[in-house]
């Protein structure tokens, strides 16, 4: 954080599934992006921030893609939330 005083000591980081992949890629997870995010998380923790991390699971199951194949959209979205 440099010389600036932080106004918090705890934070929640919510990562969407899309944050873990290259823009425009159809791959679920990019090892390079995950590595960069891990380095940033490590730096935050080393600076004294207590960090809680929530990772979305939408990239494991896409409700929109399943509904295009004939599954009810609400059911497909619910399955995605459980993934």
N, C-alpha and C positions, 0 to 999 in steps of 0.2 A: 504494500500500500504506500510505500515511500514515506515521506515525512508527514503526510496528512493523517489526522486522527480519525479513526473509524467511529461511526455513531452506533454501531451494532457489534455484537459478538457472535450471534448465531444467524444462520440463513438457511433457507430451503432452496435447493436448485431443482427445478422441474425440467427434465429433458424430454422433449417429444421424440418419438421414434424418428421423425424426419431430421432431427438435429444430428443423428448418428450416421447419416448417409450423405454421399456427394449429391449436390443439386443436380437434378435431371437424371440421376442414376436409378436403375431399377433394382440394384443390389440393396438388401436390407440394411446392412451395416458396413461402414467403411473403417477398416483398421486404422488408417491414417487419422481420420477425424476422431475416432475414439481415443487414440493416443494423445492427440492435441488437447482434447477435453480433459483427459486424465491428468495431463501436466498442469493445466490451469486449476483443476481441483486440488492437486497436490500443493501448488503454490498458495492457494487460499488457506488451506489447512495449516501449512507451515507458517503463515502470517498470523495464526491465532484464531481464525474463524472456525467456529463449530458448525459443521456443514451437514445438513440432512439432504439426501438425494432421492428423488422420485423419478423413475424412468417409465415413460409411456410404453405401451405394448402394441400400439396401432400398426407398427411395421411388421408384426408377426401375423396379423390377420386383418385384412381390409374389408370392412363391411360393404363398402361401395363395390369392390370387385366381386364379392360373393353375391350381392344382389343382382349384378349384371348377369350372373350365371343362373338366376332363378330363385335364389333364397330370399325370403322376406327381409326387407331392409332393416327393420327394427331388430329382428332376431340376429341378423348378420352383425349389426353394430354391437349387440349385447355379447355375442361370442368374442368380438374384438376386445371388449372391455375385460373379459375374463382371461384373455391370453396373457 
